[in-house]
Amino acid sequence: ETAMKKITDWNREAPFPALSGFEGVLLQSTRLIDGPDPSLLRIAEGLFQLEACGSVNAFLIEGSADLTLVDTGHSRGAASLLAEFKANGFQTKDIGRVVLTHAHADHVGGLAAILAEHPVKVYAHPKEIPILLGKRPPAPFRGLSGFLRTAYERRFWPWEPLDTVFPAEAGASIRGIPQWQVLHTPGHTEGGLSLFHP
């Protein structure tokens, strides 16, 4: 039985109440597996949050044929992310693509470990692509705390530039998850993006 079939069957058996409020507040979650192993949180039908990334959000979106991973956590958490993924019955070959919400080390650092196991297309907002390709540095965080965070990330959460990143344009959808719309949500970074399911 494939992991995709397990999720599809599980979604049918355990319907999830609708989320309400524009803030996207999590009203209820259900674990995919019980016990001491890391387990996915079911946010809504076909949408799961990976917990191995700690305070950084990383999600799996179930598509019709494969999974989309949204963000990958930092480089030091990559092994935990992959362990959580596998503990829930998935293989890296189940990932059809990765969408990066922005080019900060705590959201892109785990990508190298995933791509080493299974090369897939990586998508990001066009304004983040030069950073992800290593053609320009990320905008530094502001103030003393920003300086310290930037230094910490460079020292403890290093990540390698990518060879290729595909643009995720605002208003478009991404292959494999056509029901999700790309939104340009600048603020935290110039090219931040979000995925919206109308």
C-alpha positions as CSV (number, residue, x, y, z in Angstrom):
1,E,0.0,0.0,0.0
2,T,1.5,3.3,-1.0
3,A,1.8,6.3,1.2
4,M,-0.4,8.3,-1.1
5,K,-3.1,5.7,-0.9
6,K,-2.8,5.7,2.9
7,I,-3.3,9.4,3.0
8,T,-6.2,9.3,0.6
9,D,-7.9,6.6,2.6
10,W,-7.2,8.3,5.9
11,N,-8.6,11.6,4.6
12,R,-11.8,9.9,3.6
13,E,-12.1,8.1,7.0
14,A,-11.4,11.1,9.2
15,P,-13.0,14.3,7.8
16,F,-11.6,17.5,9.2
17,P,-13.8,20.4,10.3
18,A,-13.3,23.5,8.2
19,L,-10.8,26.1,9.3
20,S,-12.2,29.6,9.9
21,G,-10.8,33.0,10.2
22,F,-8.5,34.8,7.8
23,E,-5.6,34.3,10.1
24,G,-5.5,30.6,9.3
25,V,-5.6,29.7,12.9
26,L,-5.3,26.0,13.5
27,L,-8.5,25.0,15.2
28,Q,-7.8,21.3,15.4
29,S,-5.2,18.8,14.2
30,T,-5.0,15.1,14.0
31,R,-1.8,13.1,14.1
32,L,-1.2,10.7,11.2
33,I,0.5,8.2,13.5
34,D,0.6,7.8,17.3
35,G,3.5,7.1,19.6
36,P,7.0,8.6,20.2
37,D,7.9,8.8,16.5
38,P,7.6,12.3,14.9
39,S,4.2,12.6,13.3
40,L,2.6,14.8,10.8
41,L,-0.2,17.2,11.9
42,R,-3.2,17.1,9.7
43,I,-4.3,20.7,9.2
44,A,-7.0,20.0,6.6
45,E,-7.8,17.4,4.0
46,G,-4.7,16.9,2.0
47,L,-2.6,19.4,4.0
48,F,-0.1,18.3,6.7
49,Q,2.4,20.1,8.9
50,L,5.8,18.6,9.5
51,E,6.9,19.0,13.1
52,A,10.6,18.3,12.8
53,C,11.3,21.8,11.7
54,G,10.4,23.1,15.2
55,S,9.4,26.8,15.1
56,V,9.7,26.9,11.3
57,N,6.6,25.8,9.4
58,A,7.0,23.2,6.7
59,F,4.0,21.5,5.0
60,L,3.1,18.6,2.7
61,I,0.3,19.2,0.2
62,E,-1.3,16.1,-1.3
63,G,-1.7,16.4,-5.0
64,S,-3.5,14.0,-7.3
65,A,-0.3,12.0,-8.1
66,D,2.4,13.1,-5.6
67,L,3.3,15.5,-2.7
68,T,4.4,19.1,-2.7
69,L,6.8,20.0,0.1
70,V,6.5,23.7,1.2
71,D,9.7,24.8,2.9
72,T,12.4,22.5,4.3
73,G,13.6,23.9,7.6
74,H,17.3,24.6,8.3
75,S,20.3,22.5,7.3
76,R,20.9,21.0,10.8
77,G,17.3,19.8,10.9
78,A,17.3,18.0,7.6
79,A,17.9,14.6,9.0
80,S,15.0,15.0,11.4
81,L,12.8,16.2,8.6
82,L,13.6,13.2,6.5
83,A,13.1,10.9,9.5
84,E,9.7,12.4,10.2
85,F,8.8,12.0,6.6
86,K,9.8,8.3,6.5
87,A,8.3,7.6,9.9
88,N,5.0,8.5,8.4
89,G,5.2,6.0,5.5
90,F,6.6,8.4,2.9
91,Q,9.6,8.1,0.7
92,T,11.4,11.1,-0.9
93,K,10.3,9.8,-4.3
94,D,6.8,10.7,-3.2
95,I,7.8,14.4,-3.4
96,G,7.0,15.9,-6.8
97,R,8.2,19.4,-6.1
98,V,9.3,21.8,-3.4
99,V,7.9,25.3,-3.0
100,L,10.0,27.8,-1.0
101,T,8.1,30.6,0.7
102,H,11.2,32.8,1.0
103,A,15.0,32.5,0.9
104,H,16.0,32.4,4.6
105,A,18.3,29.7,5.9
106,D,15.6,28.3,8.2
107,H,13.3,27.7,5.3
108,V,15.6,26.5,2.6
109,G,18.5,24.8,4.5
110,G,17.0,21.3,4.5
111,L,16.6,21.3,0.7
112,A,20.1,19.9,-0.1
113,A,19.4,16.7,1.8
114,I,16.1,16.2,0.0
115,L,17.5,16.9,-3.4
116,A,20.4,14.5,-2.7
117,E,17.9,11.7,-2.2
118,H,15.4,12.7,-4.9
119,P,16.0,15.6,-7.4
120,V,12.8,17.6,-8.0
121,K,11.8,21.0,-9.3
122,V,12.1,23.8,-6.8
123,Y,9.8,26.9,-7.1
124,A,10.0,30.3,-5.5
125,H,8.9,33.9,-6.2
126,P,11.0,35.5,-8.9
127,K,12.4,38.1,-6.4
128,E,13.9,35.3,-4.3
129,I,15.4,33.3,-7.2
130,P,18.7,35.4,-7.4
131,I,19.3,34.7,-3.6
132,L,18.6,31.0,-4.0
133,L,20.9,30.8,-7.0
134,G,23.7,32.5,-5.0
135,K,23.8,35.5,-7.3
136,R,23.0,37.9,-4.4
137,P,23.0,37.6,-0.6
138,P,19.7,37.6,1.4
139,A,18.7,41.0,2.7
140,P,20.2,41.3,6.2
141,F,17.9,41.4,9.2
142,R,17.8,44.8,10.8
143,G,19.3,46.1,14.1
144,L,21.6,44.4,16.5
145,S,19.3,41.4,16.9
146,G,19.2,41.1,13.1
147,F,22.9,41.3,12.8
148,L,23.2,38.5,15.4
149,R,20.6,36.4,13.7
150,T,22.3,36.8,10.3
151,A,25.7,35.8,11.8
152,Y,24.1,32.8,13.6
153,E,22.4,31.6,10.4
154,R,25.6,31.8,8.4
155,R,27.6,29.9,11.0
156,F,25.1,27.3,12.1
157,W,22.5,26.9,9.3
158,P,24.6,27.1,6.1
159,W,23.0,26.2,2.8
160,E,24.2,25.7,-0.7
161,P,22.9,27.8,-3.6
162,L,20.8,25.9,-6.1
163,D,21.5,25.2,-9.7
164,T,17.9,25.9,-10.9
165,V,14.8,27.5,-9.4
166,F,11.5,27.8,-11.3
167,P,9.4,31.0,-10.9
168,A,6.2,30.8,-8.9
169,E,4.3,33.8,-10.3
170,A,1.6,35.6,-8.3
171,G,-1.9,34.5,-9.4
172,A,-0.6,31.3,-11.1
173,S,-0.8,27.8,-9.9
174,I,2.0,25.3,-9.7
175,R,2.0,22.0,-11.6
176,G,0.9,19.2,-9.4
177,I,-1.3,21.4,-7.2
178,P,-3.4,23.4,-9.6
179,Q,-6.1,24.1,-7.0
180,W,-3.5,26.1,-4.9
181,Q,-2.9,29.7,-6.0
182,V,0.4,31.5,-5.6
183,L,0.1,34.8,-3.7
184,H,3.0,37.4,-3.5
185,T,3.2,38.3,0.2
186,P,6.2,40.6,0.6
187,G,7.1,41.9,4.0
188,H,9.3,39.4,5.8
189,T,11.2,39.3,2.5
190,E,10.8,41.1,-0.8
191,G,9.8,37.9,-2.6
192,G,7.8,36.1,0.1
193,L,5.0,33.9,-1.3
194,S,2.1,32.0,0.2
195,L,-0.2,29.3,-1.3
196,F,-3.9,29.8,-1.1
197,H,-6.6,27.2,-1.6
198,P,-9.8,29.1,-2.5
